[in-house]
Amino acid sequence: MFGDLPSGYPQKISFLLVPNFSLFGLTAMLDPLRHANRSSGKELYSWELISEEGGLVDSSDSIQIMTDLSIREARRCDTLIICAATEPQNYTTPAVLGFIRQQASHGADIGSQDTAVHITSAAGVMDGYRCTMHWENIASTAELFPQINLVQELLVVDRKRFSCPGALSGLDMMLHLIESQHGHELATDVADELIYTQKRSHKDPQRLSLQKRLNTRNINLLDAVHLMEQNIEEPLKIAEIADHLKITNRELERLFRHYLDDSPNAYYRTIRLEQARWMLQQTADSITSISIACGFNSLSHFTRCYQKQFGKKPSSER
């Protein structure tokens, strides 16, 4: 699809919405297409919304969107983009997977938005392809589907497969599509209409840098937090982090108190608990396995820490 002109106009793009899809992610993809038609004075693009059963589908914002047709009614798609968000593993139904496989066998370009790589991988149409998805889901999805090549980028196009990690990256993806098919001038006009002035590279990071997230340039603090984030399952001792940075424990303690108003141990525990919370909400892993994956050797200790941090037991997240 990218760089290739369609055989005829308008070029139809089919969006398969699974329950809890991101409404923001969907509109970020649709509005650039609408503005491309408006700015060019031509109907370059059209779209249709598909769901498993047809009718209304709940978004992750609890706003219902009416789809145009069900997967039983959908005909052959030239381009199919699967739109997902929270808990994609809950929507890998035989009917949805079969529909994706059928469209892929017909030669459709298959796109995965936000967490939909989990669904397209479950359908078996991503084997051997590079792809991307929301950064929170990359590690768990890569573990489940070792045959795919997951990278943390804003857009990946690999032959007849393409993917973006959701939210505003859908806008980046459609601007790239418009530019590759109809030129830089039209893509710029669309970006101006959307008041989008910062063009991002495909390889730009999905998250703000630690420097921006922590609002500091202190290299020792940044390195310490980076080490913590990279060592969740087997937490480092604070003395090990200090040794790695070649500073004393006392100096490390002072840095965290000054910049983050917290102790290194407490901050490290918060990082691990935040990871546990995401895993509880987004995966079907047992609470015991999640506690171990987040560096807690005792389930009872994990439960106490979790309840103190979030005011609820881990089991209440299910």
Secondary structure, DSSP 8 states (H G I E B T S, - for coil): -TT---SSSSEEEEEEE-TTB-HHHHHHHHHHHHHHHHHHTS--EEEEEEESS-SEEEBTTS-EEE-SEETTT----SEEEEE-BS-GGGG--HHHHHHHHHHHHTT-EEEEETTTHHHHHHTT--TT-EE---GGGHHHHHHH-TTSEE---S-EEETTEEEE-STTHHHHHHHHHHHHHH-HHHHHHHHHHTT------TTS-SS--HHHHHT---HHHHHHHHHHHH-SSS---HHHHHHHHTS-HHHHHHHHHHHHSS-HHHHHHHHHHHHHHHHHHH----HHHHHHHTT-S-HHHHHHHHHHHHSS-GGGG-
